[in-house]
């Protein structure tokens, strides 16, 4: 069972700049993923063993404080924040290389539909003109075959990206990346950012700033997509509180 109080979390947006170069796996955790990890051992393993874990939810930040956890993040860091930071940093590096007549750096998006990826390529061409953008749309299914997994790994390794985004929704994206981590012959940051693909493509909208600042982005998403999101939030939010209470009292019993 995943214990929030034992996790090492990135503490602030400023700390993103301290993540070293090289092959680094960056995952996010929110109330929903915490709930899922209570029942999914491989998912919990993926979150615990990634190199960096980002608190993508005000509920996670507050729960860490209440639990007096190992990590005390100062703020929520959304997957979008990670995406924006990494893309801007890579764009600056690539622009400098261009000045020196060297190659463009490459960012790869693995996941989502070809329609979404096409919109991502179009927007990246405007927002990040000095980056080479590569995409791969995997089959739309719950589990990939051995051959499909090999093809995805081969495509990533042949691309040799300077930044890799995995977007297949949680927990699939984290589990897939963790399962195949040793097979990925790359030397770059890898972020599992799911919904950010749709946000950046414009096929889904992020909540207005007021909702984000007040920890209510979940409410906006529920209002926009009630059929898809009701279980995650109407059932998931009380379940999160229950799971945190169990962790809290379980921790107290161990201390007594």
Residue pairs with C-beta under 8 A, 6 or more apart in sequence:
1 38
1 44
2 34
2 37
2 38
2 44
2 47
2 48
3 247
4 34
4 60
4 63
4 64
4 67
4 69
4 244
4 247
5 64
5 67
5 68
5 69
5 70
5 247
5 251
6 69
6 70
7 29
7 47
7 48
7 53
7 69
7 70
7 71
8 53
8 70
8 71
9 29
9 53
9 54
9 55
9 60
9 64
9 71
9 73
10 16
10 52
10 53
10 54
10 55
10 73
10 77
11 71
11 72
11 73
11 74
12 73
12 74
12 75
12 77
13 75
13 77
13 81
13 85
16 77
16 81
16 82
16 85
16 86
17 85
19 26
19 51
19 52
19 189
21 189
22 187
22 188
23 184
23 186
23 187
23 188
23 190
24 51
24 52
24 188
24 189
24 190
25 50
25 51
25 52
25 177
25 178
25 181
25 190
25 192
26 50
26 51
26 52
26 53
26 54
26 82
26 189
26 190
26 191
26 192
27 46
27 47
27 50
27 52
27 53
27 54
27 174
27 191
27 192
28 53
28 54
28 55
28 56
28 77
28 78
28 79
28 82
28 192
28 193
29 37
29 47
29 53
29 54
29 55
29 56
29 57
29 60
30 55
30 56
30 57
30 59
30 60
31 57
31 59
31 60
31 218
31 236
31 237
31 240
32 170
32 232
32 236
32 240
33 43
33 47
33 170
33 171
33 174
34 60
34 240
34 243
35 236
35 239
35 240
35 243
36 43
36 170
36 171
37 43
37 44
37 47
37 171
38 44
38 243
40 171
40 175
42 171
42 175
42 178
42 179
43 170
43 171
43 174
43 175
45 178
46 171
46 174
46 175
46 177
46 178
47 53
47 174
49 178
50 174
50 178
54 77
54 79
54 82
55 61
55 64
55 71
55 73
55 76
55 77
56 76
56 77
56 78
56 79
57 76
57 215
57 218
58 76
58 215
59 215
59 237
59 240
60 73
60 76
61 73
61 74
61 75
61 76
63 69
63 240
63 244
64 71
64 72
64 73
65 72
66 244
66 248
67 244
67 247
67 248
67 251
76 215
78 212
78 217
79 191
79 193
79 194
79 195
79 196
80 193
80 196
80 199
80 206
82 191
82 193
83 165
83 191
83 193
83 196
83 200
86 163
86 189
86 191
87 107
87 127
87 128
87 131
87 163
90 105
90 107
90 128
90 131
90 162
90 163
91 128
91 130
91 131
93 105
93 162
94 104
94 105
94 128
94 130
94 131
94 162
95 130
97 103
97 104
97 105
98 104
98 130
104 130
104 131
104 132
105 130
105 131
105 132
105 162
105 163
106 131
106 132
106 133
106 134
106 159
106 160
106 161
106 162
106 163
107 124
107 128
107 131
107 132
107 133
107 134
107 161
107 162
107 163
107 164
107 165
108 133
108 134
108 135
108 136
108 156
108 159
108 161
108 163
108 164
108 165
109 117
109 120
109 133
109 134
109 135
109 136
109 165
109 167
109 197
110 135
110 136
110 138
110 152
110 155
110 156
110 164
110 165
110 166
110 167
111 136
111 137
111 138
111 165
111 166
111 167
111 168
111 173
111 194
111 197
112 120
112 137
112 167
112 168
112 197
112 198
112 201
113 137
113 140
114 135
114 137
115 203
116 197
116 198
116 201
116 203
117 135
117 136
117 137
117 197
117 201
119 201
119 202
119 203
120 133
120 135
120 197
120 200
120 201
121 133
121 135
123 200
123 201
123 202
124 131
124 133
125 133
134 159
134 161
136 152
136 155
136 156
136 159
138 144
138 148
138 152
138 168
139 148
142 172
144 152
144 176
149 176
149 180
152 180
153 180
153 183
153 184
156 164
156 184
156 186
157 183
157 184
157 185
157 186
160 186
161 186
161 188
162 188
163 188
163 189
164 186
164 188
164 189
164 190
164 191
165 190
165 191
165 193
165 196
165 197
166 173
166 176
166 177
166 190
166 191
166 192
166 193
167 173
167 192
167 193
167 194
167 195
167 196
167 197
168 176
168 194
169 194
169 195
170 192
170 194
173 192
173 194
174 192
177 190
177 192
184 190
195 204
198 204
199 205
199 206
205 224
206 212
206 217
207 216
207 217
207 219
207 220
207 221
208 220
210 216
211 217
211 219
211 220
218 232
218 233
218 237
219 233
221 229
221 233
222 229
222 230
222 233
222 234
